[in-house]
Amino acid sequence: MDSQLKNKTAFVSGSTQGIGFAIARGLLVEGATVIINGRTQQRVDNAVKELKSKVPGANVTGIAADFSNAADVKKLTEQLPDVDILVNNAGIFEIKPFTEITDDDWLRFYEINVLSGVRLSRHFLPKMIARNWGRIIFISSESAINIPEEMIHYGMTKTAQLSISRGLAELTKGTGVTVNAVLPGPTRSEGVEEFVKQLAAAQKVTPQEAEQNFFKTVRPTSLLQRFTSVEEVANLVTYVASPLSSGTNGTALRVDGGVAKLII
């Protein structure tokens, strides 16, 4: 299928590894020009090199920026060209008991997970509307509607992204611009790989057994009963970023393996 992404330019925040990297690769495979982002220039340079090796002829560059720093974000937007596709993927997560989550923790999660997308969208949405075409995609999570008790501060930020994406979509009425959220479930990224290894060591079982135990006890509603791959998430994002998805706007699209039982 031709996703009609040739001659489109995309910026994917937080894209030197994991879901963001897979999204960048998916867009490149479909012929888009992609600008990636990471916290350090070295991480960006390494990811650009890897993407070029995986996608021959890929038109990919990168800009370093730390989304916990508003000044860094301002510099980033000043360097970015106009883009057709904005993927707000930058985010952090951690497991922490509610009573141990400090005010600074709450503010840090909000700054990185929520305001990163707000600032970028505020910069690009008016330009997209003026051109009458664009895609803004927030990478939220099933944790937005299935709040995890072990990281409530993370769940809060993912719920906020749903409100913001829907609100921004309301501003696109009658245009060729769409704003949507994509909700991955537990996904096998580099961070999750390490998490599973730690679980396995604590439980004195193999990583495969630790994964099975995780879905039996922590995410029993999963219909897949396994971690989603980053490519499975990227496949949906690539479609939503394309002209083919013109009838999809203001919605939350799940690629969570059926974890969230709520119908949305």
C-alpha positions as CSV (number, residue, x, y, z in Angstrom):
1,M,0.0,0.0,0.0
2,D,1.3,3.5,-0.9
3,S,0.8,5.7,2.2
4,Q,1.3,8.8,0.0
5,L,4.0,10.2,2.3
6,K,6.5,11.1,-0.3
7,N,7.2,14.8,-0.2
8,K,6.0,15.0,3.4
9,T,8.2,16.1,6.2
10,A,7.8,14.8,9.7
11,F,9.3,15.6,13.1
12,V,9.2,12.8,15.7
13,S,10.2,13.8,19.3
14,G,12.0,11.3,21.5
15,S,12.9,9.1,18.6
16,T,16.5,7.8,19.1
17,Q,15.1,4.5,20.4
18,G,12.0,2.5,21.2
19,I,8.6,3.5,19.8
20,G,9.8,6.9,18.5
21,F,12.7,5.2,16.5
22,A,10.3,2.7,15.0
23,I,7.9,5.4,14.0
24,A,10.7,7.4,12.3
25,R,11.8,4.2,10.5
26,G,8.2,3.5,9.4
27,L,7.8,7.0,8.0
28,L,11.1,6.8,6.2
29,V,10.2,3.5,4.6
30,E,7.1,5.2,3.1
31,G,9.3,7.9,1.6
32,A,8.8,10.8,4.1
33,T,11.6,13.1,5.1
34,V,12.1,12.7,8.9
35,I,13.7,14.8,11.6
36,I,14.4,12.9,14.7
37,N,15.2,14.0,18.2
38,G,17.0,12.9,21.4
39,R,18.4,14.5,24.5
40,T,22.1,14.5,23.3
41,Q,23.7,15.1,19.9
42,Q,25.6,11.8,20.2
43,R,22.4,9.8,20.7
44,V,20.8,11.7,17.7
45,D,23.9,11.1,15.5
46,N,23.9,7.4,16.3
47,A,20.2,7.0,15.6
48,V,20.5,8.9,12.3
49,K,23.4,6.6,11.3
50,E,21.4,3.5,12.2
51,L,18.2,4.7,10.4
52,K,20.3,5.3,7.2
53,S,21.7,1.8,7.4
54,K,18.2,0.3,7.9
55,V,16.5,2.4,5.2
56,P,18.8,2.9,2.2
57,G,18.4,6.3,0.7
58,A,16.5,7.6,3.8
59,N,16.3,11.4,4.1
60,V,16.8,11.7,7.8
61,T,18.4,14.3,10.1
62,G,18.2,15.0,13.8
63,I,18.2,17.8,16.3
64,A,19.1,17.4,20.0
65,A,16.8,18.9,22.7
66,D,15.9,18.1,26.3
67,F,12.2,18.5,26.7
68,S,12.6,19.1,30.5
69,N,14.1,22.5,29.5
70,A,11.7,25.0,28.0
71,A,14.7,27.0,26.6
72,D,15.9,23.9,24.8
73,V,12.4,23.4,23.2
74,K,12.4,27.1,22.0
75,K,15.8,26.6,20.3
76,L,14.5,23.4,18.8
77,T,11.4,25.1,17.2
78,E,13.7,27.8,15.9
79,Q,15.8,25.2,14.1
80,L,12.9,23.1,12.7
81,P,11.5,23.8,9.3
82,D,7.8,23.7,8.7
83,V,6.6,20.1,9.0
84,D,3.6,18.3,7.6
85,I,3.6,15.7,10.4
86,L,4.3,16.2,14.1
87,V,4.5,13.1,16.3
88,N,4.6,14.0,20.0
89,N,6.3,11.0,21.4
90,A,8.8,12.3,23.9
91,G,8.0,11.0,27.4
92,I,9.3,9.4,30.5
93,F,7.9,6.8,32.9
94,E,8.9,5.2,36.2
95,I,7.4,2.8,38.8
96,K,7.0,4.6,42.1
97,P,4.5,4.3,45.0
98,F,2.0,7.2,45.1
99,T,3.1,8.3,48.6
100,E,6.7,8.6,47.3
101,I,5.9,10.8,44.3
102,T,7.1,14.3,45.2
103,D,5.9,17.6,43.9
104,D,9.0,17.8,41.8
105,D,8.2,14.4,40.3
106,W,4.7,15.5,39.3
107,L,6.0,18.7,37.7
108,R,8.8,16.9,35.9
109,F,6.4,14.4,34.4
110,Y,4.0,17.1,33.3
111,E,6.8,19.2,31.8
112,I,8.2,16.4,29.7
113,N,5.2,14.3,28.8
114,V,2.5,17.0,28.4
115,L,4.1,20.4,27.8
116,S,6.5,19.0,25.2
117,G,3.6,18.3,22.9
118,V,1.7,21.5,23.9
119,R,4.7,23.6,22.9
120,L,5.4,21.9,19.6
121,S,1.7,21.8,18.6
122,R,1.3,25.5,19.5
123,H,4.2,26.2,17.1
124,F,3.1,24.0,14.2
125,L,-0.7,23.9,14.3
126,P,-1.3,27.4,12.9
127,K,1.2,26.7,10.1
128,M,-0.6,23.5,9.2
129,I,-4.0,25.2,9.2
130,A,-2.7,28.0,7.0
131,R,-1.5,25.3,4.5
132,N,-4.7,23.3,4.9
133,W,-2.9,20.1,5.6
134,G,-1.2,18.5,8.5
135,R,-1.1,15.7,11.0
136,I,-0.5,16.0,14.8
137,I,-0.2,12.7,16.7
138,F,0.2,12.4,20.4
139,I,1.6,9.1,21.6
140,S,-0.4,8.5,24.7
141,S,-0.9,5.1,26.4
142,E,-3.6,2.7,27.6
143,S,-2.5,4.0,31.0
144,A,-4.5,7.1,30.1
145,I,-7.7,5.2,30.6
146,N,-6.4,2.3,32.7
147,I,-4.4,4.2,35.3
148,P,-1.6,2.1,36.7
149,E,-1.5,2.1,40.5
150,E,2.3,1.7,40.3
151,M,2.8,5.0,38.3
152,I,-0.1,7.3,38.8
153,H,1.9,10.4,37.8
154,Y,2.6,8.8,34.4
155,G,-1.1,7.9,33.9
156,M,-2.1,11.4,34.7
157,T,0.1,12.8,31.9
158,K,-1.3,10.3,29.4
159,T,-4.9,11.3,30.2
160,A,-3.9,14.9,29.8
161,Q,-2.7,14.1,26.3
162,L,-6.1,12.8,25.3
163,S,-7.8,16.0,26.4
164,I,-5.3,18.2,24.6
165,S,-5.4,16.2,21.3
166,R,-9.2,16.3,21.3
167,G,-9.3,20.0,22.1
168,L,-6.8,20.7,19.3
169,A,-8.8,18.6,16.9
170,E,-11.8,21.0,17.5
171,L,-9.6,23.8,16.1
172,T,-9.2,22.0,12.8
173,K,-12.9,21.9,11.7
174,G,-13.3,22.1,7.9
175,T,-9.6,21.8,7.2
176,G,-7.2,19.1,6.0
177,V,-5.5,19.0,9.4
178,T,-6.1,16.2,11.9
179,V,-5.1,15.7,15.5
180,N,-5.3,12.2,17.0
181,A,-3.9,10.2,19.9
182,V,-2.4,6.7,19.6
183,L,-2.6,4.5,22.8
184,P,0.1,1.8,22.9
185,G,-0.2,-0.9,25.6
186,P,2.8,-2.6,27.2
187,T,5.4,-2.4,24.5
188,R,8.7,-4.2,24.1
189,S,11.1,-1.2,24.0
190,E,14.6,-1.0,25.4
191,G,13.4,0.2,28.8
192,V,10.9,-2.6,29.0
193,E,13.5,-5.2,28.1
194,E,15.5,-4.0,31.1
195,F,12.4,-4.0,33.3
196,V,11.7,-7.7,32.4
197,K,15.3,-8.7,33.2
198,Q,14.9,-7.1,36.6
199,L,11.6,-8.9,37.2
200,A,13.2,-12.1,36.1
201,A,16.1,-11.7,38.5
202,A,13.8,-10.8,41.4
203,Q,11.5,-13.7,40.7
204,K,14.4,-16.1,39.9
205,V,12.9,-17.1,36.6
206,T,13.7,-16.7,33.0
207,P,12.8,-13.5,31.2
208,Q,10.2,-15.4,29.2
209,E,8.6,-16.7,32.4
210,A,8.7,-13.2,33.9
211,E,6.8,-11.8,30.9
212,Q,4.2,-14.5,31.2
213,N,3.8,-13.8,34.9
214,F,3.5,-10.0,34.2
215,F,0.5,-10.5,31.9
216,K,-1.1,-13.0,34.3
217,T,-0.8,-10.8,37.3
218,V,-0.2,-7.1,36.3
219,R,-2.0,-6.9,32.9
220,P,-4.4,-9.9,33.0
221,T,-6.9,-8.1,30.6
222,S,-4.4,-8.3,27.7
223,L,-5.8,-10.3,24.8
224,L,-2.3,-10.7,23.3
225,Q,-0.7,-11.9,26.6
226,R,2.6,-10.5,25.3
227,F,4.3,-7.2,24.8
228,T,3.3,-5.3,21.7
229,S,6.3,-4.7,19.4
230,V,7.4,-1.2,18.6
231,E,6.8,-2.0,14.9
232,E,3.1,-2.8,15.6
233,V,2.7,0.6,17.2
234,A,4.6,2.4,14.4
235,N,2.4,0.7,11.7
236,L,-0.7,2.4,13.2
237,V,1.1,5.8,13.6
238,T,2.3,5.6,10.0
239,Y,-1.2,5.2,8.7
240,V,-2.6,8.0,10.9
241,A,0.2,10.3,9.6
242,S,-0.8,9.6,6.0
243,P,-3.3,11.3,3.7
244,L,-5.1,7.9,3.7
245,S,-6.4,8.7,7.3
246,S,-8.2,11.9,6.3
247,G,-11.5,10.7,7.9
248,T,-9.9,10.1,11.3
249,N,-9.8,13.1,13.5
250,G,-10.1,13.9,17.2
251,T,-10.0,10.3,18.3
252,A,-8.0,8.0,20.5
253,L,-6.7,4.9,18.6
254,R,-5.6,1.9,20.7
255,V,-2.8,-0.5,19.8
256,D,-2.8,-1.9,23.3
257,G,-3.4,-5.6,22.7
258,G,-6.8,-5.3,24.3
259,V,-5.5,-4.4,27.7
260,A,-8.0,-1.6,28.2
261,K,-11.5,-3.1,28.5
262,L,-13.2,0.3,28.3
263,I,-14.8,0.9,24.9
264,I,-13.8,4.4,23.5
